[in-house]
Amino acid sequence: MRSPLAAALVLALAAAPLRVSAGDVQLPSGAEIEKSLPEGGSMTGKQIFDKFLDNRLRSCVQWQTVISRDPGGSEQKSRFWVRWKDYRDKNHRAVNGIIAKTLVKFQDPEDMRETGYLMIVNADRSNDQWIWSPSTKQVRRVKLRGVGILGTDYTFDDIGWKSIEDADYKRLPDDEIEDVPTYVVEVTMKPFVDSEYRTMRTWLEKKHYVPLRTLYRDANGVEMREMKAEPDTIQDFDGAWIATTSTMFNLREKTSTTIYVDALDPNVHLGEQLFSTFQLTLRR
């Protein structure tokens, strides 16, 4: 069966005017063929995913409301704020070996208030992670691979992406989600990557490369989690496009977590002192 790209190429050749010179037929140039193809028609999976990684803020502070549901459908509501900063340069290279830093502090419910996480994503070694809670009043170094963030279905593996070179990419046939055209890319993590996931298939809306659906599988190909974002909640934050409502489903535990972005300050100045273990102990 002819692929969509091959079919488009045939149509492009058929539609393009032929140039005759000295009795020889000259085919259209590569630039003419590319112009005739559908938008993104010749992009590889890696190129598409690279555009997704480029759709990001340099820093932000955001406030979120979280609704977690157990297998019986009972809900628990919590609120937290996130402080995040990207340390890569314009060429996507880590500065001083650091890719990004994230600090999370919970506000509600009462028994989780002021509990916080600090995560430093390193380029060439394992990530650094700390936790602080009012009950222990101690900052502890932890390893949170595959662990839900304070009982939610989101894990630090979901936010710890390091480099596009961490995986291999295969473009699959384009699809639609709620009538929104999407690129589909199968991502396979390389063996050296420390992640609970081995593959993930992601549906990226074509206009801004925002993921509308992502299906995560383990090393045995078993589906573990599925993320779904609501297309009509995609907003522009200083040039970065973000879905402000998304849900993560734990397919094993039959639980789910919906995150609502209540507010977001994009590309704000965040000093180095705001990402320290001391910050975890502060009530702000």
Secondary structure, 3 states (H helix, E strand, C coil): CCCHHHHHHHHHHHHCCCEEECCEEECCCHHHHHHHCCCCCCCCHHHHHHHHHHCCCCEEEEEEEEEEECCCCCEEEEEEEEEEEECCCCCCCCECCEEEEEEEEEEECHHHCCCEEEEEEECCCCCEEEEEECCCCEEEECCCCCCEHHHCCCEHHHCCCCCHHHEEEEEEEEEEECCEEEEEEEEEECCCCCCCCCEEEEEEECCCCCEEEEEEECCCCCEEEEEEECHHHEEEECCEEEECEEEEEECCCCEEEEEEEEEEEECCCCCHHHHCHHHHCCCC
